[in-house]
């Protein structure tokens, strides 16, 4: 949609008529260097950018000695990001344990029990099972070494009435500070009639320490009522509450603040920004007139002189009620503030927000936009990009030498890099310039970025998960700078089972991440490496020309170099190999960069040595007179008629001399490109501008066109395609009620229900909250899962009771079809397992059923024989319908159901022919369930070694048996 041009000041003449800067910055870049990781995503802007990591470059992570340095097993799932301060890694778990680890070895230095964790069974929410303990990321005061975190504690008096506590500990010892823990209770300052409900509130968002106050955001467990979004402040020295603000007032529920674990944002003293989820959303109105109910919103809070909080600005999309109906909540994404220096003169302070519907919003932090304040009552934002796939997480930022980039990994989509640029009329804009080959399953984590201040050193780190159950998890690292539209994978390592939305922590050349199975992994390199070197920057080299640099590596210990290699467009010159290097000796290799197409290029120079293979980063920019676009074309895919999708491309001067815009050609309808650069605009070498392109189909058809931008040094043609479609998605779930009947305690029963798309557009699941035990869902369908028209997903649920009783559960599922939440209910009755009975089975003539020769071989006959009390005549009836002897089951040969079929033993594998029922009373018969025939003595002859059979039930003496009692 249109950006905030109606209230934007034009850029100064030097921007439009002069040189457009590559970073579109109005001040020098703001770095985020920090000696420790005191909070979630590095800083209070939540950029995730650790700019002081010289030992986490591409060369480091591709070295043979980079890898897992420890995997420490702790008690409880780890959902919170580890934090690092005072040479200690702090980890908190869902079993309410806190640990201080050695950052190098992972050895537990201290641990602290925070009290019994709370079972989620009373609320039936299966999002996080079986316990809730400490879920949000702590925050550390670097001055005092005090770590603050929350814990949900089960009270012995009533398991349905837990309490929330705020702890403050010495991070080096685990000792609790005086005055803590603080029990979290009370009513919000802006709604005194509302009472905080510890049972239904979840503290997931990362904590914020600001101006001597610790702030915590609260949301809900699976939208179980009553709940509201809360922001509470506690004095960091005394633990006393300073403020309590609610996002919903007047008795309404909703607007939880959870942000998929992202932290509360602060962009200055007394300033807080949060996002909210489902609930009562704002009506049309300006951001300065903040309403009482703020679901589906970005909210700015301001600390007042009395330390209370007041909402002073907000933004909520105009379709906020639809977001609420479909559970496509805005609040699944945590906000991220872009550091100062990467906006424009008219909009210097930027904020990025994502959510479940896949749109990426670029907001002005100084004027968030209210609701419906844009032209024709549209969203008053700087940019709405997408929709892409939905995001459960928060973005990361990198402000390297090539300008600012924003990164995010949507559910079911690729890791994406968005370059921060500016349109010709001076509005900031995000252009998606790179995507990974890997797509990330639901529950994958939010990214962080490491760099060391040199070009090519930056990496994007994040946790990959295959889906809701967290299986196949990996820690992955990508080059931060896209290369020809691709994010290059540099490193990956398995980490077992991922916690939902896990965020890695980086510090001092090491990466830390927690898992759902309670491990904390540390990755890094030894303190010394056999070969050391530095990244090599070739600078600008023309396409179809070449540049050569000398790359020098140094041995730290005796080592033999056997081979040196690289890949096009880089190549190596002559070097004598193999060569043995003493400690301190150097080897210099000439490397040539000979690009064949324009754009940034990165590679690796690999040294194969006796100590392993070491790789060092090489990179450069291939220049060519003219313009280039990134991406080179735009495919909008299917868009409903009447819909509107906007994306942006980054157009840059790929030459080494300034170029001047000489003309533009707009695309044909239904495409539009309203912010093309004016004729006469000059782009410096390497400089870029962003071009938003919109597709708004008005009919069912395939459309195609192009955007052309001409310059004094060459033109760029950007092809655009899309398809207008009519119809709607429609999620149909059958059956809506599943009855497991009676199941023995200790046994289990599995049933399925179907999720099908009976519409003609893709359905996307926006919420999928499974039931809790004893209804188990080992492989739950993922939130964000698309279902194509006509496709069906079969969802299995297992009833596995551990105690007798009648149980109910529910699976709550929402999609983007406007129908709201649909609920599948489960019922099951657990019955006590019958007592196993052991002894002989006696029949005609007082003789016993006997396993011939006491053999355990499959197919051994079962015969009549004189009772002798041996093992071969000892049978057990465990109550599951089987009759067992010698660890085998009474069976019918070949599984036959015909009369006269012989009886034998077989491996107990649950086959139907191994099930028997005993008819009491006068019958006293053992009836084979599969055939309905009775265990029988052929010819009614009471003689030894007669093999038993099944036969038509006639209740004769040949079919009467006395079983163990």
Secondary structure, DSSP 8 states (H G I E B T S, - for coil): ---SGGG-----HHHHTSEE-TT--SS-------SSB-STTSSTT---EE---TTSSHHHHTSTT-EEEEEEE-SS---S--EEETTEEEEE-TTSEEEEEETTT--EEEEEE-S-BEEGGGGT--SS-SEES--S--EEETTTTEEEEEEEEEETTEEEEEEEEEEEEETTT--B-TT--EEE---BTTBTT----TTTEE--SB-EEETTEEEEEEEESTT-SS-B-EEEEEETTT--EEEEEESS-TT--B----GGG-B-EEEETTEEEEE--SS-B--SB-TTS--S--BS-EEEEEE-TTS-EEEEEEE--TTHHHHHHTT--GGGEE-EE--TTSS-SS---EEEEE-TT--EEEEETTB--BBT-SGGG---SSEEEB--S--SEE-EEEEETTEEEEEEE-TTEEEEEEEEEE-TTS-EEEEEEEEEEEEE-TT----EEE--SSTT--EEEEEE-SSTT-TTEEEEEEESS-BTTB--EEEEEEEESB-TT---EEETTEEEEEBTTSEEEEEE--SS-SEE---EEEEEEETT--EEEEEEEEESS-EEEEEEE--TTEEE-----SEEE-TT-EEEEEEEE--SSSEEEEEEEEEEETTEEEEEEEEEEEE-SSEEEESSEEEEEEEETT--EEEEEEEEE-SSS-EEEEEEE---TTEE-TT---TT-EE-TT-EEEEEEEE---SSSEEEEEEEEEETTEEEEEEEEEEEE-----EEEE-SEEEEEEEETT--EEEEEEEEE-SSS-EEEEEEE---TTEE-TT---TT-EE-TT-EEEEEEEE--SSSEEEEEEEEEEETTSS--EEEEEEEEEE-----EEE--B-GGG-EEEEGGG--STT-BEEEE-----GGG-EEE-SSS--EETTEEEEEGGG--STT-BEEEE--S--GGG-EEEETTTT-EEEETTT--EEE-GGG---TTEE-EEE-----GGG--B---
